[in-house]
Amino acid sequence: MTPITILQSAADERPDWVSRCMASVVDWSQQHGYRYHCTGDELFDWVTPELGAKLRDRTSILADLARLRWIEAELSARGGLVVWIDADTLVVDPSWRV
């Protein structure tokens, strides 16, 4: 079986409904034996300081670049398949598999 890693990121301070969404993803990941990793604002540590300075007002682009770097690192370290799931995703069908 191909190893599957699920990644999510959200600020430490977030609405309760986002935390509930994220908990549904954690439960779903565990149910199917997927690795699960979550990070907060340290996601932006994946972006070089030079790029961070250049794009400081373009947070969504910085987040996308950071996600890509994180995904690349996970693939290099573990192989398999890496899936990014936004923090506001609610699992409504826990039997669904990647």
N, C-alpha and C positions, 0 to 999 in steps of 0.2 A: 504494500500500500504506500502511496506517495504521502510523505509527511506534509501536513498542512499547518501553516502558522497564520493566526488571525491577529491583526494589528489594529489598535484604536488609540486615539489621542483626544484629550479634553483637558481644559483648565481645571485646576483643583476646585475652584469655586464655580459651580454650575448649578442650574436649576435641578430640582429633585426629579423632574420628568426625564431629564437627560441621564441622570444616574440610574434610573429604572430601566431605560433603554439599554444602557451599557451592561447592566446586570443581566438582562435577557441574553445578550451576546456572550457574556462569560458563561452562563449556564448552558447555552447551546453549544459553545465550544467544548466545554467539559463533557457534555453528553456524547459528543462524537469523537472525542479523543484528539481534538485539535489543540495545538499549542496556542496560548493566548498571551499577548503582551500589550500593556497599556502604558502610555507616558503622558505627562502633563506638558507644561510649557517648555520643558527640556527638549521637546521635539526640535526646537529651533537650534539646539546645539549641533544638529546635523548639517547646518548651513555654515559655510565659511564666514569669518568676520567681514571679509571684503564684500561678499555677496549680501550679507545682512545689512551692511552700511549702504550699499548701492540701492537695495530694494526695501529699505526700512519702512516706507509708507505703503508697501504692497504686501501686506501680511498674508493674504491668501496665496500669492505666488510663492512667498517664502515657505509657507506650510506645505504646498505641493512639492517644492524642491526637497524639503526636509523629509517628507514621506518617501519620495523616490530614493533618497540616499539610505533611509532606514530599511526599506524593502530590499534594496541592493545588498546591504550588509547581511540581512537575514538570509537571503538566497545564497550568498557566498559562504556563510557559516553553516547552514543547515541543508541547503538544497530544497527540493520539493516545490511546494506552491505557497505563495504568500498572498493573502487577501486583506485588503484595506477595507474596513467597515467604519463608516462615519459614526460619530458618537450619538447622533440622533436617530440611529436605526433601531427599530424594535423588531425582535424576532416574533413573528406571529404564527409560524409553522415550524416548531422545533424538530420536526421529522425531516425537514429539508436538509440536504447535504450538498457540500461544494462538489 
